[in-house]
Every structure is written in C-alpha cells, then in structure tokens.
Amino acid sequence: MRAPASPPVPALPEVVRLGVVDSTQTVVWALAERGARDRTVVVADLQTAGRGRRGRSWDAASGTSLLASILVWPRLASRCLPTLSLATAVAVAGALARVAEVRPRLKWPNDVLVGGRKIGGILLESRIADAPVVAVGIGINLSQRRFPPSLDGRATSVVLEAGRAVDRDAVLSVVLEEFDHWRGRLERDGFAPVRERWLALADTIGRRVAVDGRCGVAVDVDGEGALVLHDGSLVHRVVAGAIASP
C-alpha cells in the first residue's frame, strides 16, 4: 500500500513586507532555499547591512527608500543572466518616468540617474546549481532631502527631482509592472529589445570613461550586456566594473 502523498507546500506570499532586515537580498536567498516561487518580492523599511555591487554598502534611513529584492527563476542561458540587470534598469527608469514624471538616464551597468545624480541602483546576484536562480535587488531614493557629505552632489531622490512625495507602494507597483514587462520581453524575444531601450536611455554611451584600468569611449553594449570601449586603436569588452572619469 502506498503512503499517502504529502500535502502541497503553501505558496509563499508574492510580496513579503518586513520592517528591519539586514538585507532584502539575504531574505530572498533564504526564501529561495525554502522553495519560494518565482517573482516572490521582499520589501523592507530599513536595511542594517544593505549592499550594492562589489560589497559596497547601501544606507538609507527607515522608510525613505524603496528597498526591494525579487526572486527570479530565469528562463535564460547562464551567459545571458547579466542582461537581466540591464532589463531591470530599463524597468526602473520606466517606472520613475511614469510615477514621478522625471527623466531618468542609465549608467552602465546598473545605476539610474536623474540630472546626473544617482536616484537608484540594481544589484544582481546569481547562483547556478541544477538551474540558475537570481536575486534582483532594487534601491530607489524616495523621500531623502539631504545626503551625507560623501554623497553630496552625487545622489538625489524622487522628492528632490519631482518636487513632491510619491507613495512607496505606488512606486513598487509600477516597478513590478515594468519589471514583468521587460523581463518577459527578454525571455521571449532575447536581449535586442532591451538593448535598444537601454541605449536610448544611456548616459554612458559616447562618454570617455575608465573601468578597472581600461580607458576609452563607451560606444555600445554587446549582445550579452558587456560594455564596449574604444580607446582609439583597440576595442575592449568589459563585463563588469565600476565606471569612473578617466
């Protein structure tokens, strides 16, 4: 006689709302280990150990930013996973244009700018075992009216740029709409539509930049999301790094 089947595991909530966490990325990875479904979202009021790319910290006073992570079980080849970061940047830019009526620009690989100052960023972390899984972190400055001296002139917020407060849940809702749209385009149609939109919003292309010791004019992003630099004689393909002025 066969043993009775185990009862189904209840689906975790699509949006998990928390107060104080060390990092929404950490929470998403814990949920993934428990079998959380694709597109589970974690939102927090405050991160005590929020992080950006390359281990940089992401600090924001409680309730002043949208701090969210999205769990993604992507339908993409592993080599194409970096393109999800650019798709997310396009989504965030689209959401901010819709809800705050600002004009975002994109800095490779993951910064969202308004007026040349950073208003948001994306952190993509992936793990590959039997199948790839990705945690997509999104941080958007919403209601900050001042920043620490280290960020003076380099950061901005929705309230500073739009001249009005925008509800965090309203921003989250539109971000998720845009994310679903651009993720769907990426998985269905490939990187080309995302690349076209990213290039239309790019602040990086046409500028002379330095990335981890390589200098040149940023001329393109390739089919896997890498930045293409031309130094006058050679073309360089940069897959990761922080852009600085040469």
Secondary structure, DSSP 8 states (H G I E B T S, - for coil): -------------SEEEEEEES-HHHHHHHHHHTT--TT-EEEEEEESS-B-GGG-B----TTSEEEEEEEE---S-GGGTHHHHHHHHHHHHHHHHHHH----EEETTTEEEETTEEEEEEEEEEEESSSEEEEEEEEEE-S-S---GGGTTTB--HHHHHSS---HHHHHHHHHHHHHHHHHHHHHH-SHHHHHHHHHHBSSTTSEEEETTEEEEEEEE-TTS-EEEE-SS-EEEE-S--EE--
